[in-house]
Amino acid sequence: MRILKLIFKNALRHKLRSGLTILGIAIAVFAFGLLRTVVSMWYVGIEASAANRLITRQAVSFIFTLPYSYKEQIAKLPGVEEVTFMNWFGGVYRDKSQFFARMGVDPETVFDVYPEFVLAADQLDAFKRERNSCVVGADIARQYGFKLGDVIQLEGDIYPGTWQFVVRGIYTPRNKTTDATQMFIHWQMIDERMRADMPTRAGEVGWYIIKIKDPARSAVISDQVDALFKNSRAETKTETERAFTQGFISGASSIIEAMNFISFIIIGIIMLVLGNTMIMSARERTREYAVFKTLGFSAGHLVGLILGESLFISALGGALGIAITYPMVEGFSQAIPKGFFPIFIVEPGTVMLAGVAALIVGIAASIFPIQRALRMKIVDGLRFIG
């Protein structure tokens, strides 16, 4: 108990220096937690991918469309349970900063292929009946205050003109990794206007989503789908949903990897901050350590005093940093458009990693002061003036 009392008093002997060190550690831990959250949330779509879904896109690039006529041909393949499609609609709601995914879909099949989008039966029926209706995710409805019966007006960019859609459904996510930030509209309504205004763009969809019976046959079925349209005007590339998602976000992989690297650089910054404090403290207490040795304090006692002080400061800073990470991440999630990150939460693994990092830094920062104290001769310590 006396050793613990000494550790506590030593750690807070210079209150301003210790306070600033704890604050610096807390800010670094928060920055680490925020960056790790961004990295982990960016890849959450990969983890949420279903093993029994394949994605068929245009072989040249994802940005090119596919003929609507492919749907029936794909559906006839053995092992295919259901086929739906999506088409990026785009558009502007209020202004360009209000970003969330707006998709043209097949209302008859989309919720069968995506059972994780939970929609009440009556709302689904209403969505199927009305061409100018839409379904929005619960997060989007919460953010903008959408209710059933509200009218959402979009200004078209990919598809020019003013578009109005009536909210007939609000889907909820089946689990925390499910994207609840999308808006689904009738592809048929888009296609009808294109046939009247821009016939060359009619009858085209973005990509197909194929629900298969046996995930073990995903490679075989993928090859069969691509073989159907080989040497056609729009050849296809079919892959698992996980592989498709990985490819979709690969364009930003360098940025994400840089953020991942910076998050670990922050750990080094924490160590430098705490290490500087511990070295200054150990230097100031050189004569005290010499007196302790004279009084019969063992090497273990000295190690405990120095290590305990370092761990005490790092633990306080780490705990404070973790505590402020939660509200700051929540504030960050409110500030960014929902569409950029379907979910944005601090994962338990991030908290654990931040806490362990703070403790490791506490141990590492004490190594040099401990070595100096143990190697010091009593007479040299008593002569020290500093």
BALUMBA-62024 format. One record per residue: residue in one letter; y negated, x negated, z negated of N, C-alpha, C in turn. Coordinates in steps of 0.2 Angstrom, whole numbers, plus 5000, padded with zeros to 4 digits. Example, Ala and Ser with C-alpha at 12.3 -4.5 7.8 and 13.67 -1.06 7.14 Angstrom:
# BALUMBA-62024
a502849344961502249384961501649344961/s501149364965500549324964500049364961/
***
This chain:
# BALUMBA-62024
m500649965000500050005000499449965000/r499449904996498849864996498749835003/i499249815007499149785013498849835018/l499049905017498749955022498049965020/k497849955013497149965011496749905014/l497049845014496649795017496549805025/i497149825028497049835035496549885037/f496449945033495949995034495249965033/k495149925027494549905026494349845031/n494749805033494649755038494449785045/a494749845047494649875053493949905053/l493749925048493049965047492549915044/r492649855043492149815040491549805044/h491549795050490949805055491049865058/k490749915055490749985058490549995065/l489949965067489649975073490149935078/r490349875077490749845082491449885083/s491749905077492349935078492250005081/g491750035079491550105083491550095090/l491150045092491050035099491750015103/t492149975099492749955102493250025103/i493250065098493650125098493350175104/l492750175104492450215110492550185117/g492550125117492750095124493450105126/i493950095120494650115122494750185124/a494350225120494450305122494250315129/i493650285131493450305138493950275143/a494150215141494650185146495350225146/v495550255141496150295140496050355144/f495450385143495250445147495250435154/a494950385157494950365164495650355166/f496050325163496750315164497050375165/g496950425160497350485161497050525166/l496450525168496150565174496450545180/l496450475181496750445187497450465188/r497850455183498550465183498650545185/t498250585182498350655183498150675191/v497650645194497550645201498150625205/v498350565203498950545207499550585206/s499750605200500350655199500250725202/m499650745202499550815205499550815213/w499350755215499350755223500050755225/y500450735222501150735224501550795221/v501250835218501650895215501950935220/g501650945226501950985231502650955234/i502750885233503350855235503850885230/e503750885224504250895219504350975219/a503951015222504051085222504351105228/s504551055233504851075239505551105238/a505751155242506351185242506851155246/a507451145243508051105247508251145253/n508151215253508451255258507951275263/r507451245264506951255269506751195273/l506751215280506551165285505951185288/i505551135290504951145294504951115301/t504851165306504751145313504051145315/r503851085317503151075320503151045327/q502651045330502551015337502750935336/a503150915341503350845340502850795341/v502350805345501750755345501350755339/s501150805336500650805331500750875327/f500550875321500550935317499950985319/i499450955322498850995324498951035330/f499551025334499651065340500151125338/t500051175342500351235341501051245344/l501451295342502051305345502051385348/p502451395353502451465356502851515351/y502551575350502851625346503551635348/s503751625354504451645357504951605354/y504751545351505251505348505651535342/k505251585339505551615332506251645333/e506351685338506951725339507551675341/q507351625345507851575347508151535341/i507651515336507851485330508251525326/a508051585325508451635321509151645323/k509351635329510051645332510551585330/l510251525328510651475326511051485320/p511751455320512151465314511851435308/g511951465303511651435297510951445295/v510651485299509951505298509951565295/e509651575289509551635286508951675287/e508351645288507751685289507251635292/v506851655297506351615300505651655299/t505151615297504451635297504051585300/f503351595300502951545302502251555299/m501851505300501151505297500751475302/n500051495302499551465307498951455303/w498651395303498051375299497451415302/f497151465298496651505301495951465300/g495851435294495251405293494751455291/g494151445294493551495292493151465286/v492651505285492151485280492051545275/y492151535269491951585264491351565260/r490851605261490151585258489851525261/d490151465259489951405262490551355263/k490451295266491051255267491351215261/s490951225256491151195249491751235246/q491751295248492251345245492851345249/f493251285247493851275251494451305248/f494851335252495551355250495951375256/a496651365256497051375262497051445264/r496851455270496851525273497351525279/m497951565279498451555283498651625287/g498751625293498951675297499751675296/v500051735294500751735293501051795295/d501751795295502151855297502251895291/p501951945289502051985283502752005282/e503152015287503852045286504351995283/t504151925284504651875282504351825277/v503751815277503451755273503651755266/f503651815263503851825255504651815254/d505051825260505751815259505851745259/v505551705263505651635264505351595258/y504751625255504451595249504551645243/p505151645240505151685234504751665228/e504551605228504151585223503451615222/f503251645228502651685228502851755226/v502651775220502951835217502351885218/l502551945222502151995224502452065223/a502052105219502352175218502552205224/a503052255224503352285230502852325233/d502452365229501952415232501352375236/q501152315233500652275236500952245243/l501552225243501852195249501852255254/d502052315252502052365257501452385260/a500852375256500252395258499952335263/f500152275261500052215266500352225272/k500952245272501352255279501052305283/r500752355280500552415284499852405287/e499452365284498752365286498652295290/r498452295296498352235300497752195297/n497252225294496652195292496652175284/s497252175281497352165274497552095273/c497452075267497652005265497952005258/v498351945257498551935250498251865248/v498051865241497751805239498151775233/g498151715231498451685225498051705219/a498451705213498151725207497551675205/d497651615207497151565205496451575209/i496551595215495951615219495651675217/a496051725215495751785213495451775206/r495651735202495351725196494651685197/q494651635201494051595202493551635205/y493651685210493151715214493051795212/g493551815207493451875204493751935209/f494151915214494451955219494852015215/k494852075217495252125215495552165221/l496052205219496352245225495852295228/g495752295234495252335237494652305239/d494552245237493952205239493952175246/v493352175249493352145256493152075256/i493552035259493351965260493051945267/q492451925267492251905274492251835275/l492551815281492551745283492151735290/e491851675290491551665297492051615300/g492251635306492751595309492551525312/d492951475312492751405315493251395320/i493951395318494451385323494551445327/y494451505324494451565328493751595327/p493351595332492651615331492551685329/g491951705326491851775325491851785317/t491651845316491651865309492251905308/w492551895302493251925300493151955293/q493452015293493452045286494152065285/f494352055278495052065276494952105269/v495452155269495452195262496052165258/v495852155252496352125247496852175245/r497452175248497952225246498552195241/g498452125240498952095236498752035232/i498952025226498851965223499451935220/y499651875223500351855221500251805215/t500751795211500751755206501251695207/p501151635204501651585205502251595200/r502851575203503451585199503551535194/n503251475195503251425190502651385191/k502551335186501851295186501751255192/t502251235196502151195202502051235208/t502051295208501951345214501251345215/d501051345222500351345224500051415223/a499551435219499351495219498551495221/t498451455227497751455229497751465236/q498151505239498151525246497951595248/m497751605254497551675256498051685262/f498351735262498851755268498551815272/i498451805278498251865283498751875288/h498651935292499151945297498951905303/w499551865305499451825311499351875317/q499651935317499651985323498852005324/m498452005319497752025320497451965323/i497551905321497251855325497451845332/d498051855333498351855340498051905345/e497951965342497652025346496952005348/r496551975344495851965345495851905351/m496351855350496351795354496551825361/r497051875362497251895368496651935372/a496151955368495651995371495051945372/d494951895368494351845369494551785372/m495151755370495351685372496051685374/p496251715380496951725381497351665381/t497051605382497451545383497751525376/r497451545371497651535364498051585361/a498251635364498651685362499351665362/g499751695357500451685357500651615354/e500251585350500351525347500351525340/v500851485337500851485329500851405327/g500651395321500651325319501251295318/w501651325314502351285312502851345310/y503451325310503951375308504251345301/i504451395297504851385291505451415291/i506051375291506651405292507051395285/k507351455283507751455277508451455279/i508751405276509451395278509951415273/k510551425274511051445269511351395265/d511451335269511751275265511351215266/p510951195261510551135261510851075264/a511551065263511951005265511951005272/r511851055276511851055283511051045286/s510651025282509951025284509850975290/a510150925290510150875296510450905302/v510950935301511350965307510851015310/i510651065306510251115309509551095312/s509251045309508651015311508750985318/d509350955319509550925326509650985331/q509951035329510051095333509451125335/v508951135331508251165332507951125338/d507851055336507551015341507851005348/a508551015348508851015354508751075359/l508551135355508451195359507851185363/f507351145361506651145364506551075367/k507051035368507050965371506850975378/n506350935381506050935387505650995389/s505451035384505051095385504351075385/r503851115386503151095386502951085379/a503351105374503151095367503751075363/e503951015363504550995360504350995352/t504950995348504851005341505150945337/k504850945331505150895326505350935320/t505950945318506150985312506350935306/e506150945300506350905295506350945288/t506550925283506550955277505850965274/e505751015270505151035268504850975264/r505250935260505050885256504850825261/a505150815266504950765271504350785274/f504250845276503650865279503050855275/t503150875268502550875264502350795263/q502850755262502750685262502350655268/g502550675274502150655280501450685280/f501450745277500750785278500250745273/i500450715268499950685263499950615264/s500350585269500350515270499750485272/g499350525275498650495278498250475272/a498350505266497950485260498250445256/s498850415258499250375253498950315251/s498550285255498250215253497750235248/i497350285248496850305243497250315237/i497750355237498150375231498450315228/e498750265232498950205229498450165226/a497850165229497250125226497150155219/m497050215219496950245212497450235207/n498150235209498650215205498550145202/f498350095207498350025205497750025200/i497150055201496550055197496750085190/s497150135190497350165183497650105179/f498050065182498350015178497949955176/i497449945181496949895179496549915173/i496449975172496049995166496449975160/i497149975160497449945154497249875153/g497149835158496949765157496249765154/i495849815156495149815153495149835145/i495649885144495649895137495849835133/m496349795135496649735132496049685131/l495649685136495049635135494549655130/v494449725130493949745125494249735118/l494849755117495149755110495249675108/g495449635113495649565112494949535110/n494449545113493749515111493649535104/t493749595102493549615095494049585090/m494649575091495149545087495049465086/i494849435092494649365091494049355087/m493549395088492949385084493149395076/s493549455075493649465068494049405065/a494549385069494949325066494549265065/r494149255069493649195068493249205062/e492949265061492549275055492949265048/r493649285049494049285043494449225042/t494349165045494649105045494749085038/r494249085034494249065027494649105023/e494549175024494949225020495749215021/y495949195027496649185029496849125025/a496449075025496649015021496749025014/v496249075011496349095004496949125003/f497149175007497749215007498349165007/k498349115011498949065011498949025004/t498349015001498348974995498649024989/l498449084990498749134985499449154986/g499749124991500449134992500649194997/f500149215001500349265006500749235011/s501249265013501749235018501449245025/a501849215030501649225037501749295039/g502249335036502349405037501749445035/h501449425029500849465027500249455032/l500149395034499649385039499749415045/v500349415048500449455054500349525053/g500549555047500449625046499749645046/l499349595043498649615042498249615049/i498449565053498049555060498349615065/l499049615065499349665069499149735067/g499149745061498949815058498249835060/e497849785059497149805061497049815069/s497349775073497349785080497649855082/l498249875079498549935081498149995078/f497849985072497450035069496850055074/i496550005077495950015081496150045088/s496750015090496950045097497250115096/a497550125091497850195090497250245089/l496750225086496150275085495850285092/g495750235095495450235102495850275107/g496550265107496950295111497050375109/a497050385103497050465101496450495103/l495850465102495250495104495250505112/g495450455115495450455123495850515125/i496450525122496950575124496650645122/a496350645117496050705114495450735119/i495050685122494550705126494750715134/t495350685135495650695142495750765144/y496050805139496250875140495650915142/p495050925138494450965141494150935147/m494150865147493850835153494150855160/v494850845159495250865165495150935167/e495150985162495051055163494351065166/g493851025164493151035167493251005174/f493550955176493650925182493950975187/s494451005184494851055188494451115190/q493951135186493551195187492951175192/a492751105192492251085197492451075204/i493151055205493351045212493651115215/p493551125221493851185225494651185223/k494851245222495551255220496051235226/g495851235232496251215237496451145238/f496051105234496251025235496851015230/f496851045225497451035220497651105218/p498251125220498551195218498551195211/i498751145207498751145200498451075198/f498151075192497851015190497851015182/i498350985180498550985173498750915171/v498650905164498850835161499650845160/e500050805163500750805162500950765155/p501450795152501650755146501750685147/g502050665153502150595155501550555155/t501050585157500350545157500150535150/v500150585146499950575139500450515136/m501050525137501550475134501350405136/l501250395143501050335146500450305143/a499950345142499250325139499350305132/g499750335128499850325121500250255120/v500750245124501150185124500750125126/a500350135132499850085134499450065129/a499150105125498650095120498950055114/l499550065113499950035107500149965110/i500349955116500549895119499949845119/v499349875121498749835121498549815114/g498649855109498549835102498949775100/i499649775102500049725100499849655104/a499749665111499549605115498849575112/a498349615110497749595108497749555102/s498349565098498349525091498749465092/i499049445098499449385098499049325097/f498549315100498149255100497849245093/p497549295090497349285083497849275078/i498449305079499049285074499249215075/q499349195081499549125082499049075079/r498349085080497849045077497849045069/a498049105066498049105059498649075056/l499249075060499849045057499848975058/r499548945063499448875064498948835060/m498448875058497948845054498148815047/k497948755046498048725039497548755034/i497848755028497348785023496748745022/v496748675022496148635021495648645026/d495948655033495448665038495148735038/g495548785036495248845035494748855030/l494848815024494348815019493748785021/r493748735025493148695027492748735033/f493148785036492848815042492148855040/i491648845044491048875043490848915050/g490848975049490649015055490549085054/
***
